[in-house]
Amino acid sequence: MSDDMVVLPGERCRKAREAQGMTQAQAAQRLHLSLTYLQSLDADDYERLPEATFVKGYLRNYARLLGRSEERRVGKECRSRWS
């Protein structure tokens, strides 16, 4: 991946989830989200989700599930995107 390529929060979480061998269904269950919402997060398709406040929370919780380093990165991306 080149340095100038932007990785969006959902893509970052999807890659981390896949690297841990976790399925979308497993992640959705652990996050208490519908599979449709998790698929939208993975695709960075925020138009299919509720307002930004909820999306930020979903992404933070998703990142927290995947580990501390992801949580920090995604939190920073969310603040820059929706602040």
C-alpha positions in Angstrom: 0.0 0.0 0.0 1.4 3.4 -0.9 1.9 6.1 1.7 -0.7 8.4 0.0 -3.5 5.9 0.1 -6.1 6.6 2.7 -7.4 3.7 4.8 -10.8 4.5 6.2 -11.8 3.3 9.7 -14.1 0.5 8.6 -11.6 -0.9 6.2 -8.9 -0.8 9.0 -11.3 -2.6 11.3 -12.2 -5.2 8.7 -8.6 -6.0 8.0 -7.8 -6.3 11.7 -10.9 -8.6 12.2 -9.9 -10.8 9.3 -6.3 -11.0 10.5 -7.7 -12.3 13.9 -9.8 -14.9 12.1 -13.0 -13.4 13.2 -16.1 -13.6 10.9 -18.5 -10.7 10.4 -21.2 -12.7 12.2 -18.9 -13.3 15.2 -18.0 -9.6 15.4 -21.6 -8.5 15.0 -22.7 -10.8 17.8 -20.0 -9.6 20.2 -20.8 -6.0 19.4 -24.6 -6.5 19.7 -25.0 -5.1 16.1 -27.0 -6.5 13.2 -24.9 -8.2 10.5 -26.1 -5.5 8.1 -24.7 -2.7 10.3 -21.4 -4.5 10.6 -21.2 -5.1 6.9 -21.9 -1.3 6.4 -19.1 -0.5 8.8 -16.7 -2.8 7.0 -17.5 -1.2 3.7 -17.3 2.4 5.1 -20.9 2.8 3.9 -22.1 5.3 6.5 -25.2 6.3 4.5 -26.8 3.0 5.5 -26.2 3.7 9.2 -27.8 6.1 11.7 -26.4 9.5 12.4 -22.7 10.2 12.9 -22.8 10.0 16.7 -23.9 6.4 16.5 -21.4 5.5 13.7 -18.5 6.9 15.8 -19.6 4.8 18.8 -20.0 1.7 16.6 -16.5 2.2 15.1 -14.9 2.8 18.5 -16.5 -0.3 20.0 -15.5 -2.3 16.9 -11.9 -1.1 17.2 -11.9 -1.8 21.0 -13.0 -5.4 20.3 -10.0 -5.7 17.9 -7.4 -4.3 20.3 -5.9 -1.1 21.8 -3.8 0.0 18.8 -6.8 -0.2 16.5 -8.9 1.7 19.0 -6.5 4.6 19.1 -6.2 4.8 15.3 -9.9 4.6 14.6 -10.7 7.1 17.3 -8.3 9.6 15.7 -9.8 9.0 12.3 -13.3 9.4 13.6 -12.4 12.7 15.3 -10.9 14.1 12.1 -13.8 12.9 9.9 -16.7 14.0 12.1 -15.4 16.9 14.2 
